[in-house]
Amino acid sequence: MPATPEIINSLQTVIEQLSAANSDKQRQEIIENGHIGLTELGPFHHYGSSGYGRNLIYTGAEFEIILLCWQPQQFSTPHDHDGSLCIMQCVSGELIEQRYQLQACADNHCILSPTELMTLSDGQVTSISDQQGLHKLGNATMTAACSLHFYFPPIHSANAYSEQDGGQKTVFSSFTSEYGVKIAETESEKVQLQVVR
């Protein structure tokens, strides 16, 4: 891993505790009790130029941490997590999470059935796995928002689904910044799990 900005104590403590955790329940409790605020995430706080910002903070063999920075009215597309557990904490603003179940798939087209709609605000934590379904996230407000995402194990690709026609495609992880260093926008950055509404 390249040199990174100094990781503030509570984030470093969470990383150390997660490295020793041996269950998903324990991982979620560590994140809920970590009290990581946006102030200490400052070096990693970057917005994307063509969509929401995806900022890689930490990656290891067992998990990775990504800060997502959402401008008003930015949303992801519905997506799965390629077998990874996603635990997410809203660290500023307010986000909505829409969950879905896949009803049927044929020829790379699926029927998505909306299930649960949740509103997440500062400090709230939620989690989702592929066994629970798909989700999309977004900022429906007129102010910016940020969310901290923990993936067990690290996620490199996912299946994204069109809400219009159920079209399915594989998308690959790309980042606005890595370890606090902003990355020049490339074509690959535009193929993330996102859509601006």
TAKA-V917603 format. One record per backbone hydrogen bond with DSSP energy under -1.0 kcal/mol. NH is the residue of the N-H (numbers start at 0). CO is the residue of the C=O. If there is no record, write none. Layout:
NH/CO  NH/CO
//
This chain:
11/7  12/8  13/9  14/10  15/11  16/12  17/13  18/14  26/22  27/23  28/24  29/25  30/26  31/27  32/28  41/38  43/40  44/41  45/43  52/68  54/66  55/176  56/64  57/64  59/62  63/150  64/57  65/148  66/54  67/146  68/52  69/144  72/138  73/70  74/194  75/136  78/134  79/158  83/80  84/151  85/127  86/149  87/125  88/147  89/123  90/145  91/145  94/119  95/137  96/117  97/135  98/115  99/133  100/112  102/110  105/108  108/105  109/165  110/103  112/100  114/98  117/96  119/94  122/89  123/120  125/87  127/85  131/128  133/99  134/78  135/97  137/95  138/73  144/69  145/91  146/67  147/88  148/65  149/86  150/63  151/84  157/170  159/168  160/77  161/166  165/161  167/107  168/159  170/157  172/155  175/53  176/53  177/180  178/55  180/177  182/175  190/187  193/191  194/74  196/72
//
